[in-house]
Amino acid sequence: FLKFYGLDVSGNILRALVSKKIPVVCGIAEQLPFKNESMDVVTLFAAMHHFYDHRPILNEVRRILKLNGIIYMDHDINKYFFKKFSFLINIYRYLFRKRRVLKNENLEKIYNMSEFHSEGIDSVAIKEYLVKLGFRIVSSNYHWYGLSRPTNLIFSDRNFCKETAPLFECIAQKAKEP
């Protein structure tokens, strides 16, 4: 018997999930509204760049996961990728924001309030902190799905090593108390 929840601080996001019959919980990741050791799996998909500090979120995940529970994360943009390609990324961001975000004052405010790590997530620090919390890294993968044909040519697998890939995926298992 599987039971899962969608959690977000945004009522608009949650309303979209309700229409798909997914149980939803409104809350913040730094104070998850779940009992200790009540979850088997927690996923964080494209979320870490919205958090000022990853440690309180990972502490909460550890608190609610059962022993041997799994955390799955997939994040962009990786800090080391940003360092290598910051010039091109900043051009893309300027064009994207000019075309979409800057045309709407509310979108600009929301964007500025929710993007804490515009220079990337430190994937190495996240893995180190998970280990410090008593997690065992099951797999850690750096990857690229591509945006378009030109970006695929520029940022393809052959153009970066593991830490300089744009996306970071990690699966870790709660193995013991820290």
FIKOLZA-1660 file (N, C-alpha, C; in steps of 0.1 Angstrom, whole numbers, plus 5000, padded with zeros to 4 digits):
% residues 178
   i   px   py   pz ch aa at
   1 5008 4988 5000  A  F  N
   1 5000 5000 5000  A  F CA
   1 5009 5012 5000  A  F  C
   2 5008 5020 4989  A  L  N
   2 5016 5032 4988  A  L CA
   2 5008 5045 4992  A  L  C
   3 5014 5053 5000  A  K  N
   3 5007 5066 5003  A  K CA
   3 5018 5077 5001  A  K  C
   4 5014 5087 4993  A  F  N
   4 5024 5098 4991  A  F CA
   4 5017 5111 4992  A  F  C
   5 5025 5122 4994  A  Y  N
   5 5020 5135 4996  A  Y CA
   5 5028 5145 4987  A  Y  C
   6 5021 5155 4983  A  G  N
   6 5028 5166 4976  A  G CA
   6 5028 5177 4987  A  G  C
   7 5040 5183 4989  A  L  N
   7 5042 5194 4998  A  L CA
   7 5047 5206 4991  A  L  C
   8 5041 5217 4994  A  D  N
   8 5046 5230 4989  A  D CA
   8 5042 5241 4998  A  D  C
   9 5048 5252 4997  A  V  N
   9 5044 5264 5004  A  V CA
   9 5034 5272 4996  A  V  C
  10 5033 5269 4983  A  S  N
  10 5024 5276 4974  A  S CA
  10 5011 5269 4972  A  S  C
  11 5000 5277 4975  A  G  N
  11 4987 5272 4973  A  G CA
  11 4984 5269 4959  A  G  C
  12 4989 5277 4950  A  N  N
  12 4986 5275 4935  A  N CA
  12 4992 5261 4931  A  N  C
  13 5004 5258 4935  A  I  N
  13 5010 5245 4931  A  I CA
  13 5001 5234 4937  A  I  C
  14 4997 5235 4949  A  L  N
  14 4989 5225 4956  A  L CA
  14 4976 5223 4949  A  L  C
  15 4969 5234 4945  A  R  N
  15 4957 5233 4938  A  R CA
  15 4958 5224 4925  A  R  C
  16 4969 5226 4918  A  A  N
  16 4971 5218 4906  A  A CA
  16 4972 5203 4909  A  A  C
  17 4978 5200 4921  A  L  N
  17 4980 5186 4925  A  L CA
  17 4967 5180 4929  A  L  C
  18 4958 5188 4936  A  V  N
  18 4945 5183 4941  A  V CA
  18 4937 5178 4929  A  V  C
  19 4938 5185 4918  A  S  N
  19 4930 5181 4906  A  S CA
  19 4935 5167 4901  A  S  C
  20 4947 5163 4904  A  K  N
  20 4952 5150 4900  A  K CA
  20 4950 5140 4911  A  K  C
  21 4942 5143 4921  A  K  N
  21 4939 5134 4933  A  K CA
  21 4951 5130 4941  A  K  C
  22 4961 5139 4942  A  I  N
  22 4973 5137 4950  A  I CA
  22 4971 5144 4963  A  I  C
  23 4972 5136 4974  A  P  N
  23 4971 5143 4987  A  P CA
  23 4981 5154 4989  A  P  C
  24 4977 5165 4994  A  V  N
  24 4987 5176 4995  A  V CA
  24 4987 5182 5009  A  V  C
  25 4999 5187 5012  A  V  N
  25 5001 5193 5025  A  V CA
  25 5008 5207 5023  A  V  C
  26 5002 5217 5029  A  C  N
  26 5008 5230 5027  A  C CA
  26 5018 5232 5039  A  C  C
  27 5030 5235 5036  A  G  N
  27 5040 5236 5047  A  G CA
  27 5054 5241 5041  A  G  C
  28 5063 5243 5050  A  I  N
  28 5076 5246 5046  A  I CA
  28 5086 5235 5049  A  I  C
  29 5096 5234 5041  A  A  N
  29 5105 5223 5042  A  A CA
  29 5114 5223 5055  A  A  C
  30 5116 5235 5060  A  E  N
  30 5124 5236 5072  A  E CA
  30 5116 5231 5085  A  E  C
  31 5103 5229 5084  A  Q  N
  31 5095 5224 5095  A  Q CA
  31 5084 5215 5089  A  Q  C
  32 5089 5203 5085  A  L  N
  32 5079 5194 5078  A  L CA
  32 5069 5189 5088  A  L  C
  33 5056 5190 5083  A  P  N
  33 5045 5186 5092  A  P CA
  33 5042 5171 5092  A  P  C
  34 5053 5163 5095  A  F  N
  34 5051 5148 5095  A  F CA
  34 5058 5143 5108  A  F  C
  35 5054 5132 5113  A  K  N
  35 5059 5126 5125  A  K CA
  35 5074 5121 5122  A  K  C
  36 5081 5120 5133  A  N  N
  36 5094 5114 5132  A  N CA
  36 5094 5100 5127  A  N  C
  37 5103 5097 5118  A  E  N
  37 5104 5083 5112  A  E CA
  37 5091 5078 5107  A  E  C
  38 5084 5086 5099  A  S  N
  38 5071 5083 5094  A  S CA
  38 5071 5080 5078  A  S  C
  39 5083 5083 5072  A  M  N
  39 5083 5082 5057  A  M CA
  39 5094 5072 5053  A  M  C
  40 5091 5065 5042  A  D  N
  40 5100 5056 5036  A  D CA
  40 5109 5062 5025  A  D  C
  41 5103 5072 5018  A  V  N
  41 5110 5079 5008  A  V CA
  41 5107 5094 5008  A  V  C
  42 5116 5102 5005  A  V  N
  42 5114 5117 5004  A  V CA
  42 5121 5121 4991  A  V  C
  43 5114 5128 4982  A  T  N
  43 5120 5133 4970  A  T CA
  43 5121 5148 4970  A  T  C
  44 5132 5153 4965  A  L  N
  44 5134 5168 4964  A  L CA
  44 5138 5170 4949  A  L  C
  45 5129 5174 4941  A  F  N
  45 5132 5176 4927  A  F CA
  45 5132 5191 4923  A  F  C
  46 5143 5195 4919  A  A  N
  46 5145 5209 4915  A  A CA
  46 5141 5219 4926  A  A  C
  47 5144 5216 4938  A  A  N
  47 5140 5224 4949  A  A CA
  47 5151 5231 4957  A  A  C
  48 5163 5225 4957  A  M  N
  48 5173 5231 4966  A  M CA
  48 5177 5245 4963  A  M  C
  49 5176 5249 4951  A  H  N
  49 5180 5263 4948  A  H CA
  49 5170 5273 4954  A  H  C
  50 5159 5268 4958  A  H  N
  50 5149 5277 4965  A  H CA
  50 5151 5279 4980  A  H  C
  51 5160 5271 4985  A  F  N
  51 5163 5272 5000  A  F CA
  51 5176 5279 5002  A  F  C
  52 5175 5289 5011  A  Y  N
  52 5187 5296 5015  A  Y CA
  52 5198 5287 5020  A  Y  C
  53 5195 5278 5028  A  D  N
  53 5205 5269 5034  A  D CA
  53 5199 5255 5033  A  D  C
  54 5207 5245 5028  A  H  N
  54 5202 5232 5026  A  H CA
  54 5202 5224 5039  A  H  C
  55 5210 5227 5049  A  R  N
  55 5211 5219 5061  A  R CA
  55 5198 5217 5069  A  R  C
  56 5190 5228 5071  A  P  N
  56 5177 5226 5078  A  P CA
  56 5168 5216 5071  A  P  C
  57 5168 5217 5058  A  I  N
  57 5159 5208 5050  A  I CA
  57 5163 5194 5051  A  I  C
  58 5176 5192 5050  A  L  N
  58 5182 5178 5051  A  L CA
  58 5180 5173 5065  A  L  C
  59 5181 5181 5075  A  N  N
  59 5179 5177 5089  A  N CA
  59 5164 5172 5090  A  N  C
  60 5155 5179 5085  A  E  N
  60 5141 5176 5085  A  E CA
  60 5138 5163 5078  A  E  C
  61 5144 5161 5066  A  V  N
  61 5143 5149 5059  A  V CA
  61 5148 5137 5067  A  V  C
  62 5159 5139 5073  A  R  N
  62 5165 5128 5082  A  R CA
  62 5155 5125 5093  A  R  C
  63 5149 5135 5099  A  R  N
  63 5140 5133 5110  A  R CA
  63 5128 5125 5106  A  R  C
  64 5122 5128 5095  A  I  N
  64 5110 5121 5091  A  I CA
  64 5112 5107 5084  A  I  C
  65 5124 5105 5079  A  L  N
  65 5127 5092 5073  A  L CA
  65 5129 5081 5083  A  L  C
  66 5123 5069 5080  A  K  N
  66 5126 5057 5088  A  K CA
  66 5140 5053 5085  A  K  C
  67 5145 5045 5094  A  L  N
  67 5158 5039 5092  A  L CA
  67 5158 5031 5079  A  L  C
  68 5168 5032 5071  A  N  N
  68 5169 5027 5058  A  N CA
  68 5160 5033 5048  A  N  C
  69 5154 5044 5052  A  G  N
  69 5146 5052 5042  A  G CA
  69 5155 5059 5032  A  G  C
  70 5149 5063 5021  A  I  N
  70 5157 5069 5009  A  I CA
  70 5153 5083 5007  A  I  C
  71 5163 5091 5004  A  I  N
  71 5161 5105 4999  A  I CA
  71 5166 5105 4984  A  I  C
  72 5157 5110 4976  A  Y  N
  72 5161 5111 4962  A  Y CA
  72 5161 5126 4958  A  Y  C
  73 5172 5131 4953  A  M  N
  73 5173 5145 4949  A  M CA
  73 5177 5146 4935  A  M  C
  74 5172 5156 4928  A  D  N
  74 5177 5160 4914  A  D CA
  74 5176 5175 4913  A  D  C
  75 5188 5181 4911  A  H  N
  75 5188 5196 4912  A  H CA
  75 5196 5202 4900  A  H  C
  76 5192 5214 4898  A  D  N
  76 5200 5223 4889  A  D CA
  76 5201 5236 4896  A  D  C
  77 5210 5244 4893  A  I  N
  77 5221 5242 4885  A  I CA
  77 5233 5239 4894  A  I  C
  78 5242 5230 4890  A  N  N
  78 5253 5227 4898  A  N CA
  78 5263 5238 4898  A  N  C
  79 5268 5241 4910  A  K  N
  79 5278 5252 4913  A  K CA
  79 5290 5251 4904  A  K  C
  80 5295 5239 4902  A  Y  N
  80 5308 5238 4894  A  Y CA
  80 5305 5239 4879  A  Y  C
  81 5293 5236 4875  A  F  N
  81 5289 5238 4861  A  F CA
  81 5288 5253 4859  A  F  C
  82 5282 5260 4868  A  F  N
  82 5280 5275 4867  A  F CA
  82 5293 5282 4866  A  F  C
  83 5303 5278 4874  A  K  N
  83 5316 5284 4874  A  K CA
  83 5322 5283 4860  A  K  C
  84 5321 5271 4854  A  K  N
  84 5327 5268 4841  A  K CA
  84 5320 5276 4830  A  K  C
  85 5307 5277 4830  A  F  N
  85 5300 5282 4819  A  F CA
  85 5292 5295 4823  A  F  C
  86 5296 5302 4833  A  S  N
  86 5288 5314 4838  A  S CA
  86 5286 5324 4827  A  S  C
  87 5295 5327 4819  A  F  N
  87 5293 5337 4808  A  F CA
  87 5281 5333 4799  A  F  C
  88 5281 5321 4794  A  L  N
  88 5270 5317 4786  A  L CA
  88 5257 5316 4793  A  L  C
  89 5257 5311 4806  A  I  N
  89 5245 5310 4814  A  I CA
  89 5239 5324 4816  A  I  C
  90 5247 5334 4819  A  N  N
  90 5242 5347 4822  A  N CA
  90 5236 5353 4810  A  N  C
  91 5242 5351 4798  A  I  N
  91 5235 5355 4785  A  I CA
  91 5222 5349 4784  A  I  C
  92 5221 5336 4786  A  Y  N
  92 5208 5329 4785  A  Y CA
  92 5198 5334 4795  A  Y  C
  93 5202 5336 4807  A  R  N
  93 5193 5341 4817  A  R CA
  93 5188 5356 4814  A  R  C
  94 5197 5364 4809  A  Y  N
  94 5193 5377 4805  A  Y CA
  94 5182 5377 4795  A  Y  C
  95 5184 5369 4784  A  L  N
  95 5175 5368 4773  A  L CA
  95 5162 5362 4778  A  L  C
  96 5162 5352 4787  A  F  N
  96 5150 5345 4792  A  F CA
  96 5142 5355 4801  A  F  C
  97 5149 5362 4810  A  R  N
  97 5143 5371 4819  A  R CA
  97 5137 5383 4811  A  R  C
  98 5144 5388 4802  A  K  N
  98 5139 5399 4794  A  K CA
  98 5127 5395 4786  A  K  C
  99 5127 5383 4781  A  R  N
  99 5115 5378 4773  A  R CA
  99 5103 5375 4782  A  R  C
 100 5106 5369 4794  A  R  N
 100 5094 5364 4802  A  R CA
 100 5092 5371 4815  A  R  C
 101 5102 5371 4823  A  V  N
 101 5100 5376 4837  A  V CA
 101 5099 5391 4838  A  V  C
 102 5108 5398 4831  A  L  N
 102 5108 5413 4833  A  L CA
 102 5095 5419 4827  A  L  C
 103 5088 5412 4819  A  K  N
 103 5075 5418 4813  A  K CA
 103 5064 5418 4824  A  K  C
 104 5066 5411 4835  A  N  N
 104 5055 5410 4845  A  N CA
 104 5062 5413 4858  A  N  C
 105 5057 5424 4864  A  E  N
 105 5063 5429 4877  A  E CA
 105 5061 5418 4888  A  E  C
 106 5050 5411 4889  A  N  N
 106 5048 5401 4899  A  N CA
 106 5057 5389 4897  A  N  C
 107 5060 5385 4885  A  L  N
 107 5069 5374 4882  A  L CA
 107 5083 5378 4886  A  L  C
 108 5087 5390 4884  A  E  N
 108 5100 5395 4887  A  E CA
 108 5102 5394 4903  A  E  C
 109 5092 5399 4910  A  K  N
 109 5093 5398 4925  A  K CA
 109 5094 5384 4930  A  K  C
 110 5085 5375 4924  A  I  N
 110 5086 5361 4928  A  I CA
 110 5099 5355 4925  A  I  C
 111 5104 5357 4913  A  Y  N
 111 5117 5352 4909  A  Y CA
 111 5128 5356 4919  A  Y  C
 112 5128 5369 4922  A  N  N
 112 5139 5374 4931  A  N CA
 112 5137 5369 4945  A  N  C
 113 5125 5366 4949  A  M  N
 113 5123 5361 4963  A  M CA
 113 5126 5346 4964  A  M  C
 114 5126 5339 4953  A  S  N
 114 5127 5324 4954  A  S CA
 114 5140 5318 4949  A  S  C
 115 5148 5326 4943  A  E  N
 115 5161 5321 4937  A  E CA
 115 5173 5325 4946  A  E  C
 116 5176 5316 4955  A  F  N
 116 5187 5319 4964  A  F CA
 116 5201 5315 4959  A  F  C
 117 5201 5305 4950  A  H  N
 117 5214 5300 4946  A  H CA
 117 5215 5301 4930  A  H  C
 118 5215 5313 4926  A  S  N
 118 5215 5315 4911  A  S CA
 118 5229 5311 4906  A  S  C
 119 5239 5310 4914  A  E  N
 119 5252 5306 4910  A  E CA
 119 5254 5291 4912  A  E  C
 120 5244 5284 4915  A  G  N
 120 5244 5269 4916  A  G CA
 120 5244 5263 4930  A  G  C
 121 5240 5251 4930  A  I  N
 121 5239 5243 4942  A  I CA
 121 5253 5236 4944  A  I  C
 122 5258 5236 4956  A  D  N
 122 5271 5229 4959  A  D CA
 122 5268 5214 4961  A  D  C
 123 5269 5206 4951  A  S  N
 123 5266 5192 4952  A  S CA
 123 5276 5185 4961  A  S  C
 124 5288 5189 4961  A  V  N
 124 5298 5182 4970  A  V CA
 124 5294 5185 4984  A  V  C
 125 5291 5197 4988  A  A  N
 125 5287 5200 5002  A  A CA
 125 5274 5193 5006  A  A  C
 126 5265 5191 4997  A  I  N
 126 5253 5184 5000  A  I CA
 126 5256 5169 5003  A  I  C
 127 5264 5163 4995  A  K  N
 127 5268 5149 4997  A  K CA
 127 5275 5148 5011  A  K  C
 128 5284 5157 5013  A  E  N
 128 5292 5157 5026  A  E CA
 128 5283 5158 5038  A  E  C
 129 5273 5167 5037  A  Y  N
 129 5263 5169 5048  A  Y CA
 129 5254 5157 5050  A  Y  C
 130 5250 5151 5039  A  L  N
 130 5242 5138 5041  A  L CA
 130 5250 5128 5048  A  L  C
 131 5262 5126 5045  A  V  N
 131 5271 5116 5052  A  V CA
 131 5272 5120 5066  A  V  C
 132 5274 5133 5069  A  K  N
 132 5275 5137 5083  A  K CA
 132 5262 5134 5091  A  K  C
 133 5251 5134 5084  A  L  N
 133 5238 5131 5091  A  L CA
 133 5236 5116 5092  A  L  C
 134 5244 5108 5087  A  G  N
 134 5243 5094 5089  A  G CA
 134 5237 5087 5076  A  G  C
 135 5237 5094 5065  A  F  N
 135 5232 5088 5053  A  F CA
 135 5244 5080 5045  A  F  C
 136 5240 5070 5038  A  R  N
 136 5249 5063 5029  A  R CA
 136 5246 5068 5015  A  R  C
 137 5255 5073 5008  A  I  N
 137 5253 5077 4994  A  I CA
 137 5251 5064 4985  A  I  C
 138 5240 5061 4980  A  V  N
 138 5237 5050 4972  A  V CA
 138 5242 5052 4958  A  V  C
 139 5238 5064 4952  A  S  N
 139 5243 5068 4939  A  S CA
 139 5244 5083 4938  A  S  C
 140 5253 5088 4930  A  S  N
 140 5255 5102 4928  A  S CA
 140 5258 5103 4913  A  S  C
 141 5250 5111 4906  A  N  N
 141 5252 5112 4892  A  N CA
 141 5251 5126 4888  A  N  C
 142 5259 5130 4878  A  Y  N
 142 5259 5143 4872  A  Y CA
 142 5254 5141 4858  A  Y  C
 143 5244 5149 4853  A  H  N
 143 5239 5146 4840  A  H CA
 143 5234 5159 4833  A  H  C
 144 5229 5157 4821  A  W  N
 144 5223 5167 4813  A  W CA
 144 5212 5162 4804  A  W  C
 145 5201 5168 4805  A  Y  N
 145 5190 5164 4796  A  Y CA
 145 5189 5173 4783  A  Y  C
 146 5195 5184 4784  A  G  N
 146 5195 5193 4772  A  G CA
 146 5182 5202 4771  A  G  C
 147 5185 5214 4766  A  L  N
 147 5174 5223 4763  A  L CA
 147 5170 5224 4748  A  L  C
 148 5181 5223 4740  A  S  N
 148 5179 5225 4726  A  S CA
 148 5191 5219 4719  A  S  C
 149 5191 5219 4706  A  R  N
 149 5202 5213 4698  A  R CA
 149 5215 5221 4700  A  R  C
 150 5214 5235 4700  A  P  N
 150 5227 5242 4702  A  P CA
 150 5232 5240 4716  A  P  C
 151 5224 5240 4727  A  T  N
 151 5229 5238 4740  A  T CA
 151 5234 5224 4742  A  T  C
 152 5228 5214 4735  A  N  N
 152 5233 5201 4736  A  N CA
 152 5247 5200 4731  A  N  C
 153 5250 5207 4720  A  L  N
 153 5263 5207 4714  A  L CA
 153 5273 5214 4723  A  L  C
 154 5269 5225 4730  A  I  N
 154 5278 5232 4739  A  I CA
 154 5281 5224 4752  A  I  C
 155 5270 5219 4758  A  F  N
 155 5270 5213 4771  A  F CA
 155 5269 5198 4771  A  F  C
 156 5272 5192 4760  A  S  N
 156 5271 5177 4760  A  S CA
 156 5280 5170 4769  A  S  C
 157 5277 5157 4772  A  D  N
 157 5285 5149 4781  A  D CA
 157 5300 5150 4779  A  D  C
 158 5305 5151 4767  A  R  N
 158 5319 5151 4764  A  R CA
 158 5325 5165 4768  A  R  C
 159 5317 5175 4771  A  N  N
 159 5323 5188 4775  A  N CA
 159 5324 5190 4790  A  N  C
 160 5320 5181 4798  A  F  N
 160 5322 5183 4812  A  F CA
 160 5325 5170 4819  A  F  C
 161 5332 5171 4831  A  C  N
 161 5334 5160 4839  A  C CA
 161 5323 5159 4850  A  C  C
 162 5324 5150 4859  A  K  N
 162 5313 5148 4868  A  K CA
 162 5308 5160 4875  A  K  C
 163 5316 5168 4882  A  E  N
 163 5311 5179 4890  A  E CA
 163 5307 5191 4881  A  E  C
 164 5312 5191 4869  A  T  N
 164 5309 5203 4860  A  T CA
 164 5297 5201 4851  A  T  C
 165 5290 5190 4854  A  A  N
 165 5277 5188 4846  A  A CA
 165 5267 5197 4852  A  A  C
 166 5257 5201 4845  A  P  N
 166 5247 5211 4850  A  P CA
 166 5237 5205 4860  A  P  C
 167 5234 5192 4860  A  L  N
 167 5224 5187 4869  A  L CA
 167 5230 5176 4878  A  L  C
 168 5225 5176 4890  A  F  N
 168 5231 5167 4901  A  F CA
 168 5219 5158 4906  A  F  C
 169 5221 5145 4906  A  E  N
 169 5211 5136 4911  A  E CA
 169 5218 5128 4922  A  E  C
 170 5211 5125 4933  A  C  N
 170 5217 5118 4944  A  C CA
 170 5206 5109 4950  A  C  C
 171 5209 5097 4953  A  I  N
 171 5201 5088 4961  A  I CA
 171 5209 5084 4974  A  I  C
 172 5203 5087 4985  A  A  N
 172 5210 5083 4998  A  A CA
 172 5200 5076 5007  A  A  C
 173 5206 5068 5015  A  Q  N
 173 5198 5059 5025  A  Q CA
 173 5202 5063 5039  A  Q  C
 174 5192 5065 5047  A  K  N
 174 5194 5068 5061  A  K CA
 174 5199 5055 5068  A  K  C
 175 5212 5055 5071  A  A  N
 175 5218 5043 5076  A  A CA
 175 5219 5042 5091  A  A  C
 176 5221 5053 5097  A  K  N
 176 5223 5054 5112  A  K CA
 176 5220 5068 5117  A  K  C
 177 5221 5069 5130  A  E  N
 177 5220 5082 5136  A  E CA
 177 5234 5089 5135  A  E  C
 178 5234 5102 5134  A  P  N
 178 5247 5109 5131  A  P CA
 178 5256 5107 5144  A  P  C
% end
